[in-house]
């Protein structure tokens, strides 16, 4: 789209340009062997005058460029902090060296890598085993990355063995995570990433009861998605 600041200059230039074209056309009809070079020269001068008029009239060419708007997302990373997550069965390569790390360390590494690429999203973290402990509520402040990484590093062997009730209750985790998101809202997409070795532990009846309760609430929330990410062997 072209926007013109001063239409007076533009119309004067357009009039002169059209006048030259009209004279050129009349000359061609009157003179049978009018040279092609003269025709091209007259067209060139018409174009020059028209562009000068556009320049003097402060004409601007505006391109409509649609800038994609990134959808804001509320994310909860759920870290499996059960005893089985301490198993050293994950092999990683660092340069030329190959070493083994625990499933828990791999979970934390994966979350740190993802957080480094997030911009403007609200992020929370939950450590879970038999119980689910929110270590960071869903925050969208600029400094959430620092607090999240600090909380991730606090989920260590001591935390697993002494600070969280052992077992693996996915139903309880989902209930706690859904509560963190609050009431249903279509303004922001909500995602729960569960990083786990997939080994449920605990009283079978309790696990089934909690999962059934969690699923009843979850199926009513079309604004929330759950992704399970397996780690270890």
Order of alpha helices (4+ residues) and beta strands (2+ residues): beta-alpha-alpha-beta-beta-beta-beta-alpha-beta-beta-alpha-alpha-beta-alpha-beta
